[in-house]
Amino acid sequence: ERALAWTRDRCTEGTDLNPPDDQRSRQQKDGDWETVVKMTLIARDLMVGNDHLGNAGFGEEALGRNAILGGFQGQRQWTDHSPNGDFTEAILNSSFDWDGVRAPYVFATENDSLNGASMLLGYLLTNTPQVFADVRTYWSPDAVKRVTGHTLDGRAAGGVIHLINSGSCALDATGQMERDGEPAMKPHWEIDEEDVRRCLEATTWYPSVTGYFRGGGYSSQFVTRGGMPATMCRINIVHGVGPVLQLAHGWTVDLPPEVHRVLDERTNPTWPTHWFVPDVTGEGAFRDVYSVMASWGANHCAMSYGHIGRDLLSLASLLRIPVSMHNVSPEQVFRPSAWTALGTADPEGADFRACATFGPLYGRR
């Protein structure tokens, strides 16, 4: 009851954008709020346990799974019949809920365990909440000019990548928290009630699009503030190789509200948007913004606050995970000195050879 009361008080419901014949009744929507809050409590209890379950006679369930990572697959087995997991995923990934400020629960969506693992690496390296996003669309300067009349400039002059997904994105990613006057995502111990208020007020919860989610639910919607340094990353499984990491340093950027509206309506205006521009080098996968998206191994990415590529590279080498693309400057790359025995002229190739030669840190070779 306390969780539901907090949700009704702090989470703003948006206008139902479904066609009138596809809209759920007010009674159904009120029931959806109750269900998604219960789903959140259940998912949390599955991860970390709940002493109240022990008091009710469920001793084993009270222990939870001691999980450092969770996830949910809704489409379509669940969402055709029940409210979607968007609220659950967003709240768990955030640094706060009805219990106040707390550490995030890393929680992926769409049964994408690889993106969940990518989120986990980002969280363990930064102690900040993570973003699960679709790498949805590359908007070139010409395309933006054609459909909006606007000329992209500044960091966005070479085009932007639309990162967007209906659910598993921390509300901290609104960018409403600040450090030294700039938008930021903070470790939970630096967050105060004013930070929480600003994030919640910047978020609207729209009734879910029933074309995707026939069982109802609510999706968070906000636009991440521009000017935040960010790192996209993704672990892919490559046949014959195993896990392979890719990452891209870049920045969130602001677009004029009307430009955002036009572009956002080309996909889904009820979901959170992050306009992302990678740092390009003019070479290889980072020749330009389009090349970064074209080289990405899946339609999902994890996004972390800050430029953490050098830490990801070092961690990947310890785990024997080769890195197929990155834009970390050479002087910031640190790998074990033994890597040089596998070649120095081609560090990327040497990384693949070293990881194969030394074998996984855990498990059988």
C-alpha positions, 0 to 999 in steps of 0.5 A, a space after each residue: 500500500 505504501 509503494 502504491 501510494 508513493 507511485 500515485 503521488 510521485 509518478 505523473 500519468 500521461 495522456 493515453 495516445 492510443 486510438 480511442 478504440 484501443 484505449 483501456 478503461 479507467 478501471 483497467 488503468 487503475 488496476 494496471 498501476 496496482 499490478 506493475 507496483 506488485 511486479 516491482 516488489 516481486 522482482 526485487 524480492 526474487 533478487 535480494 529476498 524479503 524478511 516478511 516472506 520468512 515471517 509468512 512461512 516462506 523461509 526459502 523465498 525470503 532469502 532471495 537469489 542474492 542476485 547482482 543482475 536480473 531481467 524480464 521477458 515480457 513480449 509476448 508471452 506476458 504482455 499479451 495478457 498482463 501489464 508490461 514490465 516497463 515500470 518495474 524495469 525503470 524503477 529497479 534500475 533507478 537509485 530511488 523508490 518508495 523506500 527512498 534513495 538506495 543502490 540501483 538493482 541492475 535489471 535488463 529487459 527483452 530477455 537480453 542477458 548480454 545487454 544485462 551483463 553489459 549493464 552490470 559491467 558499467 554499474 560495477 565500474 561506476 556505481 551509477 545507474 545504467 541505461 538499456 536502450 535500443 540503438 534505434 535510428 541514425 539521423 543524418 544532417 540531411 535527413 533531419 534537415 529534410 523532415 524538420 527544416 533544422 540544421 544540426 550543429 555543434 556536437 550533433 553536426 555530423 548526425 545523431 543516434 536515437 537511443 530509445 527503449 520502452 522500459 529498462 532505463 533508470 530515471 536518473 538518466 533524465 540528466 536532472 541531477 547535476 555536478 558542478 552545474 552540469 547534468 550528471 548521474 551520481 552514485 546513490 550516496 551522493 543523491 538527495 531528495 531534490 535530485 529525486 524530485 527533479 527526476 520524477 518531475 521530468 518523467 511522464 508515465 504514458 499508458 503503454 501502446 497497446 499495439 505493442 503491449 495488449 495487456 496494458 501497463 505504463 512506459 516512462 517518457 523523458 528526454 535525457 539532457 544534453 551535455 553528459 559524457 556517456 559510454 555505449 557498450 555491448 557484449 556480443 557472442 561471436 561463433 567460434 570466438 565467444 564473448 566480444 565487447 564493443 564500446 563507444 565514447 560520446 555525448 548526449 546532446 539537446 535538440 530543439 523541442 520541435 525537432 525532437 518531437 518530429 523525430 520522436 514520432 517516427 518511432 514512439 513518443 511514449 518512451 525515454 529518448 537519449 540523443 547520442 553522438 559518438 566521438 568520431 576519429 575519421 577512421 574505421 568504425 569511428 569514421 563518422 556517426 553512421 559508421 558507429 551504428 553500422 558497426 554495432 553488433 545488435 540493436 541494444 546497448 548499455 549506456 553508462 554515465 562518463 567516459 569509462 572505456 579505458 576501465 572497460 578495456 582493462 576489465 575485458 582483458 582480465 576476463 579474456 574478452 576481446 574488444 572489437 571496436 572502441 574509440 579510447 585514445 591509445 595512451 589511455 589503454 592499459 592491458 597486461 604486458 603479456 599482450 605485447 608478446 602477441 603483437 604490437 603493430 595491431 593492438 586490436 588483433 593482439 587483443 583477440 590473440 591474447 584472449 584466445 591464447 590465455 583462455 577465459 579467466 573462469 570456466 574451461 578453455 
